[in-house]
Amino acid sequence: MENFSRLRAHPALAIISTGLNLDPDAPIFTQSPVPVMVFTTVDVTAELRQSFGEDVELIQVAQRDGGCDAAEIVAYLDQHDLGFIHCEGGPHIFGQFATAGAVDSACVSYSPVLVAGEGKRITAHDKETFQQFSLHSLFEEENMLFSDYRINKSA
């Protein structure tokens, strides 16, 4: 059984943006109930930091594989007692984290829809990686399946 006693009412929020092409006045920054961490490879100046306001922490990280260094981001979050990371992003960010060995779980939803075409995988990266997961939980609602897979650390 998992211990949820340490969960916060509002989880920490971190955004990854290699180029930092974000509007500092966007509601995600101005209305968030918690401070927002933004990881970027852009040189973070005092002026840039001030433009985002006091509730946004800009964190400059190294560039790796065309984006922000996934291992550096995970290390930073671990150092701040944020070791359980639920990451939602596109296939490129997921691919970066997967090839860096920084993925512990994957939440996948299945809908009763058939789509043909040149679909992509849930990860995209120049390097190949193979990781096996085990089903941790499964939830069904209105014909949708929501699954949570956890990585097999011994595989």
WOFEN-V458837 format. One record per backbone hydrogen bond with DSSP energy under -0.5 kcal/mol. CO is the residue of the C=O (numbers start at 1). NH is the residue of the N-H. Records with the same first field share a line. If there is no record, write none. Layout:
BEGIN
CO=NH + NH
END
This chain:
BEGIN
2=4
4=7
13=37
15=17 + 39
18=41
20=22
22=24
23=26
26=29 + 30
27=31
35=13
36=57
37=15 + 39
38=59
39=17
40=61
42=44
43=45
45=49
46=50
47=51
48=52
49=52
50=53
53=56
55=36
56=58
57=38 + 59
58=60
59=40
62=69
64=67
67=64
68=70
69=73
70=74
71=75
72=76
73=77
74=78
75=79
76=80
77=80 + 82
78=81
83=85
84=86
85=87
86=88
90=94
91=95 + 124
92=96
93=97
94=98
95=99
96=100
97=102
98=101
102=104
104=151
106=108 + 149
108=147
110=145
111=113
113=115
117=119
132=152
134=150
137=148
139=146
141=144
144=141
145=110 + 147
146=139
147=108
148=136 + 137
149=106
150=134
151=153
152=155
END
